[in-house]
Amino acid sequence: MNRLVQTARRLRKKATNAEKRLWQLLRNRRLNGKKIRTQVPIDDFLVDFCCHERKPIIEIDGPAHESADQQKKDANTDMILNNLGFRVLRIKESDVFDKQEMVLNEFSNCLCEQRN
C-alpha cells in the first residue's frame, strides 16, 4: 500500500480538535452538496480537506505553521498544488472555532468558483 495512503488513514484516526470540528461541518455533502474528503493524498502531499470536483483545499494551520521556515515550506507546497489546478485556503486552527461561519463561507465561495 502507498505510504501516503497509510499515513492518511493514520491521520484520520488522530485528527486534531479543529480537524474533527471542521469535518463535522463538511462531511456527507453538507456544504453546497459537494463531496469533501479529509487527509487526501495529492502529488507528494497530504492535504487536510479537499473537494476534487471543484479543487479547493483547506489546510488548517496550528502553531507549528507560524515559524518562518514552515511558512516557506507551506508557500512552496501551495505553489505546487496551485500549479496542479488546486486553490489552497490556509485557515488558522483558532478560526475553525472562533470564525466558523467565515471559514465555511470562504470554502463555499471556492466551491462555486470555476477552476481550470
C-alpha positions in Angstrom: 0.0 0.0 0.0 1.2 3.5 -0.8 3.0 5.3 2.1 0.8 8.4 1.8 -2.4 6.3 1.9 -1.2 4.6 5.1 -0.3 8.0 6.6 -3.7 9.5 5.6 -5.5 6.6 7.3 -3.5 7.1 10.5 -4.0 10.9 10.5 -7.8 10.5 10.0 -7.8 8.5 13.3 -5.7 11.0 15.1 -7.3 14.2 13.8 -6.8 17.5 15.8 -9.8 19.0 17.5 -10.0 21.7 14.8 -10.0 19.0 12.0 -12.7 17.0 13.8 -14.9 20.1 14.2 -14.5 21.2 10.6 -15.0 17.6 9.4 -18.4 17.5 11.2 -19.4 20.6 9.2 -18.2 19.4 5.8 -18.9 15.6 5.8 -21.8 13.9 4.0 -22.1 16.7 1.4 -23.2 19.3 4.0 -21.5 22.2 2.2 -23.1 23.0 -1.2 -23.8 19.3 -1.8 -20.2 18.7 -2.7 -18.1 15.6 -1.7 -15.4 16.7 0.6 -12.7 14.3 1.7 -10.2 14.5 4.6 -6.5 13.7 4.7 -6.3 13.5 0.9 -3.1 12.4 -0.9 -2.3 14.8 -3.8 1.0 14.5 -5.5 3.6 14.1 -2.7 1.4 15.9 -0.1 -1.4 15.1 2.3 -4.0 17.9 2.5 -6.4 18.3 5.3 -9.6 18.7 3.3 -10.3 18.7 -0.5 -13.1 18.6 -3.0 -11.7 17.0 -6.1 -14.7 18.1 -8.2 -14.1 21.9 -7.7 -10.4 21.7 -6.5 -10.3 23.8 -3.3 -8.2 22.6 -0.5 -8.4 23.6 3.2 -5.2 23.4 5.3 -5.7 24.0 9.0 -2.6 25.7 10.4 -1.8 25.3 14.0 1.1 27.0 16.0 3.7 24.9 14.2 2.9 26.8 11.0 3.9 30.2 12.5 7.7 29.8 12.0 9.4 31.4 9.1 10.8 28.0 7.9 7.4 26.4 8.0 5.8 29.3 6.2 8.4 29.0 3.4 7.6 25.2 3.1 3.8 26.0 3.1 4.3 28.6 0.4 6.2 26.1 -1.8 3.5 23.4 -1.2 0.8 25.9 -2.1 2.6 26.8 -5.3 2.9 23.2 -6.4 -0.8 22.5 -5.6 -1.8 25.7 -7.4 0.1 24.5 -10.4 -1.9 21.3 -10.3 -5.1 23.3 -10.5 -6.0 23.4 -6.8 -6.7 26.5 -4.7 -5.3 26.3 -1.2 -7.0 28.0 1.7 -4.9 28.2 4.8 -7.1 28.6 7.9 -5.8 29.2 11.4 -6.7 26.5 13.8 -8.4 29.0 16.1 -10.6 30.3 13.3 -12.3 26.9 12.9 -13.8 27.6 16.4 -13.8 31.4 16.6 -14.8 32.3 13.0 -16.5 29.1 11.9 -19.1 31.0 9.6 -16.2 32.9 7.9 -14.3 29.6 7.2 -17.4 27.9 5.8 -18.3 31.0 3.6 -14.8 31.2 2.2 -14.7 27.5 1.4 -18.2 27.7 -0.1 -17.1 30.6 -2.3 -14.2 28.4 -3.6 -16.6 25.6 -4.3 -18.5 27.9 -6.6 -15.5 29.3 -8.5 -14.7 28.0 -12.0 -11.2 26.3 -12.0 -9.2 25.1 -15.0 
